[in-house]
Amino acid sequence: MKLEIISSVAARSAGNIVLIDLVSILIVLVLGGLLGAFMFWGMFNKAGVPGWWSIIPIVGYMGVCRVAQRPTWWVILLIVPEAIPLVGWAFSFVIWVMLCMGVSRIFGHGVAFAIGLTLLPIVFYPILSYGSRQYLGPQVV
C-alpha cells in the first residue's frame, strides 16, 4: 500500500517537472522572439521595410534579404539546408555571413561590423537599428 502511494506521488511529481520544463522552454522562446523582433524592427524601419516583418520568423528573414539588397529567395537558402546536418548548417552560416556583410555595407559599416553582426547579433543589431547610422540605399551595393 505504501509503495503504491509513493509511486503515485513520484509519477505526479515527474509530470509536474515536465510541465514546468515545457512552460520554461515556451517562455524562453517567446522572450527570444521578442528580442529578435526588437533587434530588427529599427533596422527595418530605417530601410523602409515594415517593422512588423520582424515579428514573423520567415518574413523577418525576407526583410533582412531586402535590407541587404539580396534576392528574397535567399530565405530558402537559409532554411532548407538546415535539414542536412553539418554541411547544411555550414552552408546556411555562409549565407547568413553574406547577408550580414550586405547589411553592414548598406548602413556604411565595414567588414569588422559585419563580423560583429554575425557573431554578436544581440549587441550589433540594436546598435545598427537604434544608432545614428542611416540607411544608404541600393546605390552602395
Salt bridges, closest charged atoms under 4 A:
none
